[in-house]
Amino acid sequence: MAADEPLVLGIETSCDETGVGIVRGTTLLADAVASSVDAHARFGGVVPEIASRAHLEAMVPTIERALKEAGVAARDLDGIAVTSGPGLAGALLVGVSAAKAYAYALGKPLYGVNHLASHICVDQLEHGPLPEPTMALLVSGGHSSLLLAPDITSDVRPLGATIDDAAGEAFDKIARVLDLGFPGGPVIDRLAKEGDPAAIAFPRGLTGPRDAPYDFSFSGLKTSVARWIEAKRAAGEEVPVRDVAASFQEAVVDVLTRKAVRACKDEGVDHLMIGGGVAANSRLRALAEERCERAGIRLRVPRPKLCTDNGAMVAALGAEMVARNRLPSDLELSADSSLPVTEPHVPGTAHGHSHDHVHEISKDNLYS
């Protein structure tokens, strides 16, 4: 770990996790997370107002915990990175406001970065620098995307995305139909290990010869599973929950891995990176490894904790921005709930708001 590698703090508040990470170059020093998932569980999904309030309450303690864990002082940072989009507008605003305050007080450059690009960049903390270009399959509660990134700091190209439900959203909805609680992904993954993935022939969306090769659709699958369960219950029969979980999960990961491997072959890329919360799914990892090995493709998947939303991924992309001398964001940075993945970060203008003038007032009088 070189001492001259950029030391960056990252803040992630796009949904219900308050994540603060600190990295030096590609080395993870701290990954502090405060989750509000329990507060949302009784509603069966994330409530934006509750998430925003939880971020407000958790922000400063989580930042202080990360600094302590990393063994660094805030004044030693080389930059502050924050998720500026996409995500829940109110939740994003909390993170962006906090990042701007710390950047101003410390006299440090601010980097508003893209949530999806951060999910790709986090793999550098696990497996070293990303290949260029990087092929990435991102799967979460809000996103299912195939992305080609020649340069993670400036050039991310969407090849395909979900046209309706994201994979993680489908997991949550089926878990709700099966009365398994929220979030649905972990419990379905656990029950599926005890079920038969071939027990029920659920449909594979958008896999026909005339369908978009890299787009995803899970709405039809979700409806098919729900109707199958309803028919069983209407007939007074017991629903084989483990077989339903296994068959549903297999339908999802079959499509995800099939399309991802095809994209690698079509684009001539010999590796695949999988990220996002659903990348923690054990069957997705196993099937991806099996198919990538058969196709001669190297698979890169971060450990499960780095797949879910976290501040480490934001810090990783921020550190890459610093290392490549990308233009920082202005202190007028705004949250953008629909920030496109083609914008890995939100640069300021060359003659925009300078951070230099705040060094003197912040050095001794503000946050240390």
C-alpha positions, 0 to 999 in steps of 0.5 A: 500500500503506497503512501501516495495513493489517494485516501478517500471517504465515500458516502452512500445513501441511495436507499436504506443503507447509510454506508461510509467507506474509506479506501487508500488507492484500492485498499479498503480501510473501513466499511461502516454501515447503518441499516434501517431495513428493520424499520421498513420490514413491516411495510414490505418495502423501503419507505423513502421518508423513513429512509431519509430520517434514518440517514439523518440520524446515522450520518455523523456517527457512521462517519466517525465510526469509519474514521476510527476504524480506518485509523485516520483523521478527517483532515488527512483525506484527499477527497470526499466522494458521495453517491449523487444518483440514481436512488431515492431523492430524499435519501440521496439529498442527505448524503450529498448535503453531508458530503458537501458540508465535510468537503467545505469544512475540510477544504477537500475536493468533492466527487459526486459519483454514480451508484451503478458505476460504484458497484462496478468499481468496488471489485477493485478492493477485492481483486485489484484494478479493473480490466479495461474494458470491464463487462459488468452484470449489475443486479439489485432491488432497483437495477438489472443491467449489462454494462461495458466500461472501457473507463470506469471514471468516464466511459460506461456504456449500457448494453441492456437493462430490465424493461420492468421489474429488477431481479431483486424486486422480483425476489421481494415480491415473490417472498411477499406472496409466500409470506416470507417477509422482507427483504426476500432475497436472502430467505429465498436463497436459503430455502432454495437450497432445500428445494428442487430447481427443476420442480416447476417450469417457470418461464424465462423472459426475453429469451426468444430469438427475436427478443432483445439479446441483453434486456431483462424482464422479470414481471412475467415470471413474477406473475407466473409464480404468483398465479401458480401459488394462488392456484395451489391455495385455491385447490386447498393444496399445500404450497411446496415453498422450497421447490417454488423458491428453487424453481423461481430462483433458477429461472432468474439466475438462468436468464441473468447468467445466460445473457451476461456470458453472451454479451462477453462473447459478442463483445470479445471480453474475456471476463465478467464482473457481477455486482449489486445486492443480488450478486450475494445470491449463492446460486447466481454465483455458482451458475455464473462460475460454471458457465464462465468456466465453460466459456473461458471467461474469468469471473470476478464477484466481490464478497457478499458484503461488498455487493450490497450498498456500502460506502466502500464502493463509493470511496473506491470510485472516488479514489479512482477519480482522484488517481486519474485527475478527474475534475471534482464536482462543484460544491453546488452538486445536486442529487439526481434520482435518475442519474444515467449510468453513462455519467460515472461522476458529476464533474464541476466546471474548470472555472467552477467553485474552488476548494482552495479558499477554505483551507485556512478557515478549516485547518484549525477551526473546523472538523479535525 
